[in-house]
Amino acid sequence: VQLVESGGGLVQPGGSLRLSCAASGFTFSSFIMSWYRQAPGKERELVGGISTGGGSTNYADSVKGRFTISRDNGKNMVYLQMNSLKPEDTAVYFCNAKGGLLLKNYWGQGTQVTVSS
């Protein structure tokens, strides 16, 4: 099982980034996919999630209206489009997969997002 995030980096406030997560080793279309983030000295928090078919999403209040999660089950990919970025969005962003018959829970290694002028 692998979840590999990419697309992080340094961006100015107000800018945009698109994170990608490539999944392999499990039945991707059967898993709920989520993005979490962890800022220095803080606990990991849920950014948002997307249903198995992609028809339903949910977001933390802090990112609602600015971030969009999408998935491509044909490519085993999930994305996090981040717009109007703020310094407080600075964190390591993690891809998460939950599902399967045994309710497995998989994590990626994370990608750093830094919002700073």
C-alpha positions as CSV (number, residue, x, y, z in Angstrom):
1,V,0.0,0.0,0.0
2,Q,1.3,3.4,-0.9
3,L,-0.1,7.0,-0.7
4,V,2.3,9.5,-2.2
5,E,1.6,13.2,-1.9
6,S,3.1,15.8,-4.2
7,G,2.6,19.5,-5.1
8,G,3.6,21.2,-1.9
9,G,5.8,24.2,-1.7
10,L,6.2,27.8,-0.9
11,V,3.4,30.2,-1.9
12,Q,2.6,33.8,-1.2
13,P,-0.6,34.7,0.8
14,G,-3.5,34.7,-1.6
15,G,-1.9,32.2,-3.9
16,S,-2.9,28.7,-4.9
17,L,-1.5,25.2,-4.8
18,R,-2.8,21.9,-6.0
19,L,-1.8,18.8,-4.0
20,S,-2.0,15.4,-5.5
21,C,-2.0,12.0,-3.9
22,A,-1.2,8.9,-5.9
23,A,-2.6,5.7,-4.4
24,S,-1.6,2.1,-5.0
25,G,-1.9,-1.4,-3.5
26,F,-5.5,-1.3,-2.5
27,T,-9.0,-0.9,-4.1
28,F,-8.9,2.9,-4.3
29,S,-12.5,3.3,-5.4
30,S,-13.7,1.5,-2.2
31,F,-12.0,3.9,0.1
32,I,-13.1,7.3,1.5
33,M,-10.2,9.7,0.8
34,S,-9.3,12.6,3.1
35,W,-6.7,15.3,3.5
36,Y,-5.3,16.2,6.9
37,R,-2.8,18.7,8.0
38,Q,-0.5,19.3,10.9
39,A,1.1,22.6,11.7
40,P,4.2,22.8,14.0
41,G,3.3,22.3,17.6
42,K,-0.3,21.4,16.8
43,E,-2.3,18.3,16.4
44,R,-3.2,16.8,13.1
45,E,-6.5,18.1,11.9
46,L,-9.0,17.1,9.2
47,V,-9.0,19.4,6.1
48,G,-11.8,17.5,4.3
49,G,-12.9,14.3,2.7
50,I,-14.5,12.8,-0.4
51,S,-16.8,9.9,-0.7
52,T,-15.9,6.7,-2.7
53,G,-17.7,7.9,-5.8
54,G,-16.7,11.5,-5.4
55,G,-20.2,12.7,-5.2
56,S,-20.0,14.0,-1.6
57,T,-17.4,16.1,0.1
58,N,-17.0,17.8,3.4
59,Y,-14.6,20.4,4.7
60,A,-13.3,22.0,7.8
61,D,-14.9,25.4,8.5
62,S,-11.4,27.0,8.2
63,V,-11.0,26.0,4.6
64,K,-14.6,25.9,3.3
65,G,-15.0,28.0,0.2
66,R,-11.3,28.1,-0.5
67,F,-10.3,24.4,-0.8
68,T,-11.7,21.7,-3.1
69,I,-11.2,18.0,-2.9
70,S,-11.6,15.8,-6.0
71,R,-10.7,12.3,-7.0
72,D,-10.2,10.3,-10.2
73,N,-10.9,6.6,-9.6
74,G,-9.6,5.7,-13.0
75,K,-6.2,7.0,-12.1
76,N,-6.3,6.2,-8.3
77,M,-5.7,9.9,-7.6
78,V,-7.1,12.4,-5.1
79,Y,-6.5,16.1,-5.3
80,L,-6.6,19.1,-3.0
81,Q,-7.0,22.4,-4.8
82,M,-6.1,25.2,-2.4
83,N,-7.0,28.8,-3.2
84,S,-6.7,32.1,-1.3
85,L,-4.1,30.6,0.8
86,K,-3.3,32.2,4.2
87,P,-0.2,31.9,6.5
88,E,-2.3,29.8,8.9
89,D,-2.6,27.2,6.2
90,T,1.1,26.4,6.6
91,A,1.4,22.8,7.6
92,V,2.4,19.3,6.4
93,Y,-0.5,18.0,4.4
94,F,-1.3,14.3,4.6
95,C,-3.4,12.0,2.3
96,N,-5.5,9.4,4.1
97,A,-7.5,6.4,2.9
98,K,-10.2,4.7,5.0
99,G,-12.3,1.7,4.0
100,G,-12.3,-1.8,2.9
101,L,-13.9,-4.8,4.6
102,L,-11.5,-4.5,7.6
103,L,-11.8,-0.7,7.8
104,K,-8.2,-0.1,7.0
105,N,-6.6,3.3,7.5
106,Y,-3.6,4.3,5.4
107,W,-1.5,7.4,5.5
108,G,0.9,9.1,3.1
109,Q,4.2,10.6,4.2
110,G,3.0,14.2,3.8
111,T,4.0,17.2,1.8
112,Q,5.0,20.6,3.2
113,V,2.9,23.7,2.3
114,T,4.3,27.0,3.4
115,V,2.3,30.2,2.9
116,S,4.6,33.2,3.4
117,S,5.5,36.5,1.8
